Amino acid sequence: MEDELKKAPPKVEPAKAVEPAKVTKAEPKAGARVVTTTLGTMLKQLAGLLNTGQLNQWEQGFVHEMYGKTKGGEMTSGLSEDQAAKLEQIYRQRFA
């Protein structure tokens, strides 16, 4: 055990600098109106389509489940990226 204590600690390489990710934004065309719709608003509007025949059976179930999971669209931070993307897709098909 004394021999182990006399050994020098292993050398550790310093951390290498990592370049930050480059983010590019798509700029709207000149004169274009930009409208931002939150996930909560999308979900509330989609929930308004429940039982109207405008959503297929799978979409009905998905929107209903997400509406309940988010407490009526008020707590959307718990949605996964895939869930949010699917809600956006359904929303754009109905409201775009």
N, CA and C atoms as an extended XYZ file, in Angstrom:
288
Properties=species:S:1:pos:R:3:atomname:S:1:resname:S:1:resid:I:1 pbc="F F F"
N         0.821       -1.189        0.000 N   MET     1
C         0.000        0.000        0.000 CA  MET     1
C         0.868        1.257        0.000 C   MET     1
N         1.988        1.213        0.712 N   GLU     2
C         2.885        2.368        0.734 CA  GLU     2
C         3.435        2.645       -0.650 C   GLU     2
N         3.694        1.586       -1.430 N   ASP     3
C         4.199        1.770       -2.796 CA  ASP     3
C         3.171        2.530       -3.640 C   ASP     3
N         1.899        2.244       -3.435 N   GLU     4
C         0.848        2.916       -4.191 CA  GLU     4
C         0.787        4.395       -3.848 C   GLU     4
N         1.032        4.741       -2.604 N   LEU     5
C         0.995        6.129       -2.185 CA  LEU     5
C         2.175        6.925       -2.730 C   LEU     5
N         3.309        6.272       -2.993 N   LYS     6
C         4.495        6.942       -3.493 CA  LYS     6
C         4.403        7.220       -4.990 C   LYS     6
N         3.526        6.530       -5.711 N   LYS     7
C         3.414        6.718       -7.154 CA  LYS     7
C         2.846        8.101       -7.452 C   LYS     7
N         3.334        8.681       -8.528 N   ALA     8
C         2.827        9.995       -8.959 CA  ALA     8
C         1.437        9.810       -9.575 C   ALA     8
N         0.551       10.795       -9.378 N   PRO     9
C        -0.784       10.674       -9.972 CA  PRO     9
C        -0.680       10.726      -11.499 C   PRO     9
N        -1.613       10.106      -12.188 N   PRO    10
C        -1.555       10.113      -13.657 CA  PRO    10
C        -1.732       11.531      -14.189 C   PRO    10
N        -1.095       11.797      -15.325 N   LYS    11
C        -1.215       13.117      -15.937 CA  LYS    11
C        -2.578       13.225      -16.617 C   LYS    11
N        -3.170       14.381      -16.470 N   VAL    12
C        -4.483       14.626      -17.068 CA  VAL    12
C        -4.332       15.731      -18.098 C   VAL    12
N        -4.807       15.461      -19.293 N   GLU    13
C        -4.747       16.457      -20.361 CA  GLU    13
C        -5.774       17.551      -20.094 C   GLU    13
N        -5.420       18.812      -20.352 N   PRO    14
C        -6.422       19.874      -20.185 CA  PRO    14
C        -7.534       19.716      -21.218 C   PRO    14
N        -8.702       20.171      -20.866 N   ALA    15
C        -9.851       20.071      -21.766 CA  ALA    15
C        -9.617       20.932      -22.997 C   ALA    15
N       -10.014       20.426      -24.137 N   LYS    16
C        -9.867       21.169      -25.384 CA  LYS    16
C       -11.077       22.076      -25.564 C   LYS    16
N       -10.831       23.221      -26.132 N   ALA    17
C       -11.924       24.166      -26.394 CA  ALA    17
C       -12.819       23.600      -27.496 C   ALA    17
N       -14.092       23.773      -27.317 N   VAL    18
C       -15.066       23.304      -28.299 CA  VAL    18
C       -15.710       24.522      -28.935 C   VAL    18
N       -15.780       24.510      -30.252 N   GLU    19
C       -16.411       25.634      -30.944 CA  GLU    19
C       -17.909       25.613      -30.677 C   GLU    19
N       -18.490       26.775      -30.427 N   PRO    20
C       -19.939       26.813      -30.215 CA  PRO    20
C       -20.668       26.478      -31.520 C   PRO    20
N       -21.860       25.924      -31.369 N   ALA    21
C       -22.661       25.588      -32.538 CA  ALA    21
C       -23.052       26.863      -33.271 C   ALA    21
N       -23.049       26.789      -34.574 N   LYS    22
C       -23.448       27.939      -35.375 CA  LYS    22
C       -24.938       27.826      -35.661 C   LYS    22
N       -25.658       28.871      -35.319 N   VAL    23
C       -27.101       28.893      -35.531 CA  VAL    23
C       -27.404       29.905      -36.621 C   VAL    23
N       -28.133       29.459      -37.615 N   THR    24
C       -28.536       30.389      -38.660 CA  THR    24
C       -30.047       30.530      -38.604 C   THR    24
N       -30.495       31.739      -38.788 N   LYS    25
C       -31.929       32.006      -38.771 CA  LYS    25
C       -32.387       32.296      -40.181 C   LYS    25
N       -33.510       31.735      -40.538 N   ALA    26
C       -34.112       32.051      -41.829 CA  ALA    26
C       -34.828       33.382      -41.677 C   ALA    26
N       -34.444       34.317      -42.475 N   GLU    27
C       -35.062       35.634      -42.421 CA  GLU    27
C       -36.309       35.640      -43.298 C   GLU    27
N       -37.390       36.247      -42.821 N   PRO    28
C       -38.593       36.331      -43.640 CA  PRO    28
C       -38.354       37.240      -44.839 C   PRO    28
N       -39.095       36.996      -45.903 N   LYS    29
C       -38.986       37.828      -47.092 CA  LYS    29
C       -39.440       39.246      -46.750 C   LYS    29
N       -38.925       40.199      -47.500 N   ALA    30
C       -39.276       41.600      -47.265 CA  ALA    30
C       -40.789       41.770      -47.352 C   ALA    30
N       -41.340       42.417      -46.360 N   GLY    31
C       -42.776       42.675      -46.334 CA  GLY    31
C       -43.613       41.526      -45.794 C   GLY    31
N       -42.972       40.381      -45.507 N   ALA    32
C       -43.714       39.226      -44.994 CA  ALA    32
C       -44.082       39.456      -43.536 C   ALA    32
N       -45.240       38.981      -43.166 N   ARG    33
C       -45.694       39.085      -41.789 CA  ARG    33
C       -45.267       37.831      -41.043 C   ARG    33
N       -44.694       37.984      -39.883 N   VAL    34
C       -44.248       36.845      -39.084 CA  VAL    34
C       -45.222       36.666      -37.930 C   VAL    34
N       -45.784       35.466      -37.831 N   VAL    35
C       -46.728       35.165      -36.760 CA  VAL    35
C       -46.179       33.979      -35.984 C   VAL    35
N       -46.071       34.138      -34.689 N   THR    36
C       -45.598       33.053      -33.841 CA  THR    36
C       -46.770       32.518      -33.037 C   THR    36
N       -46.954       31.220      -33.115 N   THR    37
C       -48.019       30.564      -32.368 CA  THR    37
C       -47.374       29.614      -31.371 C   THR    37
N       -47.714       29.733      -30.106 N   THR    38
C       -47.124       28.853      -29.098 CA  THR    38
C       -47.738       27.466      -29.184 C   THR    38
N       -47.029       26.490      -28.641 N   LEU    39
C       -47.556       25.122      -28.606 CA  LEU    39
C       -48.875       25.069      -27.835 C   LEU    39
N       -48.955       25.852      -26.759 N   GLY    40
C       -50.182       25.868      -25.969 CA  GLY    40
C       -51.367       26.338      -26.794 C   GLY    40
N       -51.171       27.400      -27.574 N   THR    41
C       -52.239       27.917      -28.429 CA  THR    41
C       -52.600       26.905      -29.502 C   THR    41
N       -51.571       26.289      -30.116 N   MET    42
C       -51.831       25.264      -31.133 CA  MET    42
C       -52.680       24.139      -30.553 C   MET    42
N       -52.286       23.698      -29.375 N   LEU    43
C       -52.973       22.584      -28.738 CA  LEU    43
C       -54.414       22.941      -28.395 C   LEU    43
N       -54.637       24.154      -27.917 N   LYS    44
C       -55.999       24.589      -27.594 CA  LYS    44
C       -56.863       24.644      -28.853 C   LYS    44
N       -56.298       25.145      -29.942 N   GLN    45
C       -57.060       25.209      -31.191 CA  GLN    45
C       -57.333       23.813      -31.738 C   GLN    45
N       -56.349       22.926      -31.637 N   LEU    46
C       -56.564       21.546      -32.093 CA  LEU    46
C       -57.606       20.850      -31.224 C   LEU    46
N       -57.596       21.127      -29.923 N   ALA    47
C       -58.590       20.518      -29.033 CA  ALA    47
C       -59.995       20.967      -29.421 C   ALA    47
N       -60.105       22.163      -29.978 N   GLY    48
C       -61.398       22.640      -30.451 CA  GLY    48
C       -61.926       21.840      -31.640 C   GLY    48
N       -61.043       21.087      -32.299 N   LEU    49
C       -61.455       20.252      -33.431 CA  LEU    49
C       -61.869       18.839      -33.010 C   LEU    49
N       -61.673       18.512      -31.724 N   LEU    50
C       -62.042       17.169      -31.259 CA  LEU    50
C       -63.537       16.948      -31.484 C   LEU    50
N       -63.861       15.767      -31.957 N   ASN    51
C       -65.248       15.336      -32.202 CA  ASN    51
C       -65.970       16.171      -33.265 C   ASN    51
N       -65.201       16.780      -34.177 N   THR    52
C       -65.825       17.531      -35.268 CA  THR    52
C       -65.688       16.802      -36.598 C   THR    52
N       -64.912       15.717      -36.610 N   GLY    53
C       -64.669       14.984      -37.838 CA  GLY    53
C       -63.505       15.548      -38.643 C   GLY    53
N       -62.851       16.590      -38.140 N   GLN    54
C       -61.741       17.200      -38.868 CA  GLN    54
C       -60.387       16.564      -38.540 C   GLN    54
N       -60.359       15.734      -37.518 N   LEU    55
C       -59.153       14.988      -37.161 CA  LEU    55
C       -59.436       13.505      -37.349 C   LEU    55
N       -58.420       12.769      -37.848 N   ASN    56
C       -58.635       11.321      -37.946 CA  ASN    56
C       -58.562       10.704      -36.549 C   ASN    56
N       -58.849        9.413      -36.471 N   GLN    57
C       -58.945        8.753      -35.163 CA  GLN    57
C       -57.628        8.850      -34.390 C   GLN    57
N       -56.495        8.639      -35.064 N   TRP    58
C       -55.208        8.704      -34.380 CA  TRP    58
C       -54.944       10.121      -33.875 C   TRP    58
N       -55.198       11.123      -34.730 N   GLU    59
C       -54.982       12.515      -34.335 CA  GLU    59
C       -55.875       12.897      -33.168 C   GLU    59
N       -57.118       12.437      -33.196 N   GLN    60
C       -58.052       12.696      -32.079 CA  GLN    60
C       -57.455       12.200      -30.767 C   GLN    60
N       -56.987       10.949      -30.775 N   GLY    61
C       -56.403       10.363      -29.571 CA  GLY    61
C       -55.151       11.103      -29.124 C   GLY    61
N       -54.303       11.449      -30.099 N   PHE    62
C       -53.049       12.137      -29.781 CA  PHE    62
C       -53.314       13.517      -29.192 C   PHE    62
N       -54.162       14.302      -29.846 N   VAL    63
C       -54.470       15.651      -29.355 CA  VAL    63
C       -55.123       15.566      -27.978 C   VAL    63
N       -56.053       14.636      -27.804 N   HIS    64
C       -56.724       14.478      -26.510 CA  HIS    64
C       -55.717       14.147      -25.415 C   HIS    64
N       -54.797       13.226      -25.716 N   GLU    65
C       -53.790       12.819      -24.725 CA  GLU    65
C       -52.855       13.986      -24.388 C   GLU    65
N       -52.384       14.711      -25.408 N   MET    66
C       -51.470       15.827      -25.177 CA  MET    66
C       -52.176       16.974      -24.443 C   MET    66
N       -53.441       17.180      -24.731 N   TYR    67
C       -54.217       18.227      -24.061 CA  TYR    67
C       -54.317       17.916      -22.559 C   TYR    67
N       -54.585       16.666      -22.240 N   GLY    68
C       -54.646       16.255      -20.832 CA  GLY    68
C       -53.284       16.308      -20.164 C   GLY    68
N       -52.257       15.847      -20.876 N   LYS    69
C       -50.898       15.814      -20.326 CA  LYS    69
C       -50.385       17.220      -20.010 C   LYS    69
N       -50.814       18.208      -20.787 N   THR    70
C       -50.317       19.582      -20.622 CA  THR    70
C       -51.276       20.471      -19.841 C   THR    70
N       -52.241       19.856      -19.174 N   LYS    71
C       -53.228       20.604      -18.373 CA  LYS    71
C       -53.924       21.664      -19.219 C   LYS    71
N       -54.457       21.202      -20.343 N   GLY    72
C       -55.204       22.084      -21.223 CA  GLY    72
C       -54.336       23.028      -22.030 C   GLY    72
N       -53.092       22.621      -22.310 N   GLY    73
C       -52.190       23.442      -23.104 CA  GLY    73
C       -51.410       24.460      -22.300 C   GLY    73
N       -51.555       24.427      -20.977 N   GLU    74
C       -50.882       25.421      -20.128 CA  GLU    74
C       -49.457       25.029      -19.740 C   GLU    74
N       -49.122       23.747      -19.795 N   MET    75
C       -47.810       23.277      -19.329 CA  MET    75
C       -47.141       22.440      -20.427 C   MET    75
N       -46.773       23.061      -21.527 N   THR    76
C       -46.234       22.309      -22.671 CA  THR    76
C       -44.756       21.978      -22.544 C   THR    76
N       -44.086       22.458      -21.524 N   SER    77
C       -42.642       22.213      -21.389 CA  SER    77
C       -42.313       20.734      -21.207 C   SER    77
N       -43.265       19.930      -20.789 N   GLY    78
C       -43.018       18.504      -20.595 CA  GLY    78
C       -43.136       17.668      -21.858 C   GLY    78
N       -43.500       18.294      -22.976 N   LEU    79
C       -43.626       17.549      -24.227 CA  LEU    79
C       -42.253       17.250      -24.808 C   LEU    79
N       -42.118       16.078      -25.417 N   SER    80
C       -40.861       15.751      -26.086 CA  SER    80
C       -40.789       16.517      -27.406 C   SER    80
N       -39.605       16.548      -27.996 N   GLU    81
C       -39.443       17.217      -29.289 CA  GLU    81
C       -40.323       16.555      -30.350 C   GLU    81
N       -40.411       15.230      -30.305 N   ASP    82
C       -41.229       14.505      -31.277 CA  ASP    82
C       -42.715       14.832      -31.105 C   ASP    82
N       -43.168       14.908      -29.864 N   GLN    83
C       -44.572       15.241      -29.608 CA  GLN    83
C       -44.881       16.661      -30.093 C   GLN    83
N       -43.984       17.591      -29.796 N   ALA    84
C       -44.184       18.973      -30.222 CA  ALA    84
C       -44.192       19.068      -31.746 C   ALA    84
N       -43.283       18.356      -32.390 N   ALA    85
C       -43.214       18.382      -33.854 CA  ALA    85
C       -44.488       17.813      -34.470 C   ALA    85
N       -45.021       16.748      -33.880 N   LYS    86
C       -46.247       16.146      -34.417 CA  LYS    86
C       -47.423       17.096      -34.230 C   LYS    86
N       -47.504       17.754      -33.093 N   LEU    87
C       -48.572       18.740      -32.879 CA  LEU    87
C       -48.476       19.867      -33.901 C   LEU    87
N       -47.256       20.345      -34.154 N   GLU    88
C       -47.069       21.404      -35.143 CA  GLU    88
C       -47.501       20.941      -36.531 C   GLU    88
N       -47.152       19.708      -36.861 N   GLN    89
C       -47.522       19.163      -38.173 CA  GLN    89
C       -49.043       19.111      -38.334 C   GLN    89
N       -49.723       18.583      -37.336 N   ILE    90
C       -51.188       18.496      -37.389 CA  ILE    90
C       -51.784       19.899      -37.459 C   ILE    90
N       -51.255       20.828      -36.660 N   TYR    91
C       -51.744       22.196      -36.634 CA  TYR    91
C       -51.600       22.850      -38.016 C   TYR    91
N       -50.434       22.706      -38.621 N   ARG    92
C       -50.199       23.333      -39.934 CA  ARG    92
C       -51.119       22.750      -41.009 C   ARG    92
N       -51.431       21.474      -40.896 N   GLN    93
C       -52.349       20.862      -41.861 CA  GLN    93
C       -53.764       21.433      -41.736 C   GLN    93
N       -54.147       21.850      -40.555 N   ARG    94
C       -55.525       22.315      -40.325 CA  ARG    94
C       -55.665       23.830      -40.356 C   ARG    94
N       -54.606       24.556      -39.975 N   PHE    95
C       -54.736       26.000      -39.793 CA  PHE    95
C       -53.807       26.834      -40.677 C   PHE    95
N       -53.023       26.209      -41.529 N   ALA    96
C       -52.087       26.992      -42.358 CA  ALA    96
C       -52.772       27.562      -43.589 C   ALA    96
